[in-house]
Amino acid sequence: MYSLTRRWICSTASSTRDSGRRRPDMKNHKSGVIAGAVLILVLVMTVAAPLLTPSPPNQQDLTAGLLPPFTAGHLLGTDELGRDVLSRLIYGGRPILLIAFVSTTAALIVGVIAGLAAGFLGRGADMVIMRIADIQLSVPPIALAVLLAASMGPGVKSAMVAIPLVTWPQIARVVRADVMRVSSSDFVALARVAGLSQFTIARRHVVPNVSTVVVVVGTLNLGVAVIYSAAMSFLGLGVQAPRADWGNMLAGGTQYLESWWLVVFPGAMLTLVVLCVTLVGDALRDRLDPRHTTSNRTVDTPAGA
């Protein structure tokens, strides 16, 4: 009887995940597919930077300073020190994407654990974790990140620590809401009646049902991490010169606004990456959790209509 009950619970949990969720084909999300391809292209370019750049990113030529775009040998022009903007733009994606990936991974680990604990372990854990999150969310995240980075000293490591510390509460709140939804399901209640431990229920039934939310929120958080990383470098708290980074390239370009290419190109790369990450996140949300898609919403009609 016990084994039959367990099999029924597992089948119910599986059907709960799949019921009413006709997963739309990714072909219907052309913008998400294109955005994903662009992100892969940017990632490949940054990894293969030594093979693609016309010159080292820090190579100076004071006789060729502030050359405009499409100058011979300098497709995107040069900065005030004669450094090739295209080379620095490609190399500049390396630290900012590294910081974004590392900080997003760390924020996911902390946020998912906190959200699972808050949504599944009972009112006491929920109250403590959510009050901490609420207090932290009462402070603008970017201001808190700048404060933390300033207290630790400028550098890549400071950014990698500060960004997860200010972004985990948003992840925890989203995960907690989905965990509470799953925890109130019949199959979880029956699993408790069947005598399964809290850990087993969480591992077998709760975590698989919230994994799609984790993927989506992690993808969207990646775009936030890119913005925060660039902002900290812009303020001199992240990647330090002369190492190329889109944030400190923007900061340097603001001193030479008549040389528009020093600001426009790194700003365009930041905008492109964040936009593509957002589009990929939206496409993943619709693909993995079609409850959010307008095409799958049903309109209630009056009886007898």
Stockholm file with secondary structure:
# STOCKHOLM 1.0

chainA/1-305         MYSLTRRWICSTASSTRDSGRRRPDMKNHKSGVIAGAVLILVLVMTVAAPLLTPSPPNQQDLTAGLLPPFTAGHLLGTDELGRDVLSRLIYGGRPILLIAFVSTTAALIVGVIAGLAAGFLGRGADMVIMRIADIQLSVPPIALAVLLAASMGPGVKSAMVAIPLVTWPQIARVVRADVMRVSSSDFVALARVAGLSQFTIARRHVVPNVSTVVVVVGTLNLGVAVIYSAAMSFLGLGVQAPRADWGNMLAGGTQYLESWWLVVFPGAMLTLVVLCVTLVGDALRDRLDPRHTTSNRTVDTPAGA
#=GR chainA/1-305 SS CHHHHHHHHHHHHHHHHHTTCCCCCGGGCHHHHHHHHHHHHHHHHHHTHHHHCSSCTTCCCGGGTTCCTTBTTBTTCBCTTCCBHHHHHHHHHHHHHHHHHHHHHHHHHHHHHHHHHHHHSCHHHHHHHHHHHHHHHTSCHHHHHHHHHHHHCSSHHHHHHHHHHHHHHHHHHHHHHHHHHHHTSHHHHHHHHTTCCHHHHIIIIIHHHHHHHHHHHHHHHHHHHHHHHHHHHHTTSSSCTTSCCHHHHHHHHGGGTTSTHHHHHHHHHHHHHHHHHHHHHHHHHHHHCGGGCGGGCCCCCCTTC
#=GC SS_cons         CHHHHHHHHHHHHHHHHHTTCCCCCGGGCHHHHHHHHHHHHHHHHHHTHHHHCSSCTTCCCGGGTTCCTTBTTBTTCBCTTCCBHHHHHHHHHHHHHHHHHHHHHHHHHHHHHHHHHHHHSCHHHHHHHHHHHHHHHTSCHHHHHHHHHHHHCSSHHHHHHHHHHHHHHHHHHHHHHHHHHHHTSHHHHHHHHTTCCHHHHIIIIIHHHHHHHHHHHHHHHHHHHHHHHHHHHHTTSSSCTTSCCHHHHHHHHGGGTTSTHHHHHHHHHHHHHHHHHHHHHHHHHHHHCGGGCGGGCCCCCCTTC
//
